[in-house]
Amino acid sequence: MIHIRHLTKTYGRRQNKFTAIQDISFEVPEGTSVAIMGKSGSGKSTLMHAISGLDRPQEGQVVIGETDILGLRGRKLDRFRSREMGFVFQSFFVEGNESCYHNVALPLEISRIKPWKRREMIHDALEKVDMMDKLHSRARDLSGGQKQRLAIARAIVNKPKVLFADEPTGNLDSVTGEKITDLLFSLNRDMGNTLFIVTHDADLAARCKLQIHIKDGHIISLQGDTKADASKPLRMAKKGTK
Amino acid sequence: MRFLDSIRRSGRNLRHAKLRTALTMLAISIGAFALMLTLAAGEGARHFVDRLVGTNFNPQSIYVFKESENTDNPFSQDDDPKEYDGTSSATENAQDAAQVALHKSDIEKIAKIPQVERVAPLLQINTDYVTAAGAKKFQSQVKSVDEGVQYEAIAGKIPATLPKDQAILPETLVSALGFEDAGDAIGKEIIVHYTASPVSKVAEGHYKVAAVAKKPNGLLGGAREIILAQATLESVYEAQRGGLDTSYFGAIAIAKDSNPATLSQIQSHLRYEKLQSMSAKDLATQVTQAVNIVQYFVAGFGVIALIVSVFGIVNTQLISVLERTRQIGLMKALGMSGLGVLRLFTFEAIWIGFGGALIGVFWAYFASIFANPFINDKLELGGNLLLFRPVHIALLVGGLMLIAAVAGLLPAWKAARLNPIEALRTE
């Protein structure tokens, strides 16, 4: 299970204090797919950053498996993120000058995987996204959809427990976006990793097993297959209204 | 990230920004070029000094001069008027200052030093000309065979002790004196005509040519004047002065062997006797010191060029960090530690330093290929001035990598401190 407990993140101080997310709690079984939805500024990105340990909320816990990742410090958190998490971004963030091979190698290098093990892992990841034919192509020569597939290969090469996708189809046309979505869900099904998708695309969200709607830093609705105490976040949403 | 991965990835990052990398490296290579040439020239100069001293001085000989407090520094003259104290006259004081000649008693003292084999006073003998039967008259000095230089015979044989009535002829005079070649001159007679003076009891000397000595190569070794036995010169010296003056401007003490310990023992004896001395090693040290000062001066320019290029590295790397903000953000999001990012960017700077140093060394070597023959031609050094030693190259390259690393620290530190969320948000 992945437990999110009482996450609160504020920015600024005193008069300028701004609460991005407030007292958010829910839990999801491992291997499921979760859509975090909301308008821009709703706090959905902050929530994703908090769950992935990129950002440090003032309060709360994020327990993945046995680990409270917000309790990890510095390098331990870095190591956890490099081994157990994968990231896919809206604007791909692939290294245009590097070949596909070296793009996918980056997380392996960061997580200090032994050099002789890498080749197989990279080939495996590129095969899963059907990009083996582009192994030595430079990333900048790829189309948008190919770049995102490359980014997905990079995200899954370490076989992470949790995969975060921040608006993965936001920069793609609908046909390509559809293919990327299919790929993400089939990987989720085959590899058994938990998939968090931050999106405001309702169609994409509908394909996830769980949909969390965020508004002004609160969960306003939680739909789908969850073992989370559904009443709790809903109750909190009521309490939190200004 | 592993060490090797960091090195490889930083190298690839640089290759992707070829123009910028190349320009920064070029900037560094100018300083590296100047420093490499300085090192090479210093090395060459030291070798030249060794050759110079080695071919012009007998390693067994020590030059001896009289110590004089008043002449230590000719520029530190006291301009204040001195009050007459009734004991010493102005003329006496001036003579004291000039009193730097060695007397017979000094020569005897030197001869008594146990490690000294013999002493040869340095004699100034005035000659008018030298000639041979049926030849024209040519100007030439005479010099004692004991004066330290080791001659190489191109004809005849230089005897272990030159007899009083024999001479060594310099190669340059062979054809002038009407000999067919060096071999032809052996055994023939030459006539040295000494300068006349009211007291002089000697007009000329007749000597048989024992050997012909090779001419000097530039400043290196060889014979320039007619070489006679020390005993010959001593008798001519006394005869020329009518036995009136027996002081010498210096002497050469010839040690029993060329062991440095022996030489330094003799030198400490000489110091005790208040005599100044100079061995071949001392002379080499003195000249080398002069070379070093010139070298430091030129190296200063190289260092200034390097300082400028260090700012070039800082600048380039800062821009690089700015340009790759999102890449850094991604790496940090993927779990790269701040230290890892710091290392990656520091390695980039080190690569730049490495490349710049190699380019500089290459240019310096390339320049030396053309400069060496030219300098040798003009200065007759008897060897290359620009000498490249692997240890110098290694020092230079290593030093520049270190400097580049330091220069790269600030940008690398900025990169390491980037917040991944903000970095990823940058468009």
Contacts between the chains, C-beta under 8 A, distances in Angstrom:
chain1	res1	chain2	res2	distance
A	49	B	421	5.6
A	52	B	333	7.8
A	54	B	333	5.8
A	54	B	420	5.5
A	54	B	421	5.5
A	55	B	421	5.8
A	74	B	337	7.4
A	75	B	337	5.3
A	78	B	332	8.0
A	78	B	335	4.5
A	78	B	336	6.9
A	78	B	337	4.9
A	79	B	335	6.3
A	80	B	335	7.4
A	81	B	333	7.4
A	81	B	334	7.1
A	81	B	335	3.9
A	82	B	334	5.9
A	82	B	335	2.7
A	82	B	336	7.3
A	83	B	335	7.4
A	85	B	335	7.5
A	87	B	330	7.8
A	87	B	333	5.6
A	87	B	334	6.8
A	89	B	330	7.8
A	89	B	424	6.9
A	93	B	326	5.9
A	93	B	327	7.5
A	93	B	329	7.9
A	93	B	330	4.7
A	93	B	424	7.1
A	95	B	327	6.3
A	97	B	12	7.8
A	97	B	13	7.9
A	97	B	16	3.7
A	98	B	12	6.8
A	98	B	16	7.6
A	102	B	9	7.8
A	102	B	12	7.0
A	106	B	331	7.0
A	106	B	334	6.6
A	107	B	334	5.1
A	107	B	335	7.6
A	109	B	1	5.0
A	109	B	2	6.8
A	109	B	5	4.2
A	109	B	9	6.9
A	110	B	1	5.5
A	110	B	331	6.7
A	110	B	334	5.2
A	110	B	335	5.4
A	110	B	336	4.7
A	110	B	340	7.1
A	111	B	335	6.5
A	112	B	1	7.1
A	112	B	2	5.8
A	115	B	2	7.7
A	115	B	4	7.8
A	115	B	5	7.9
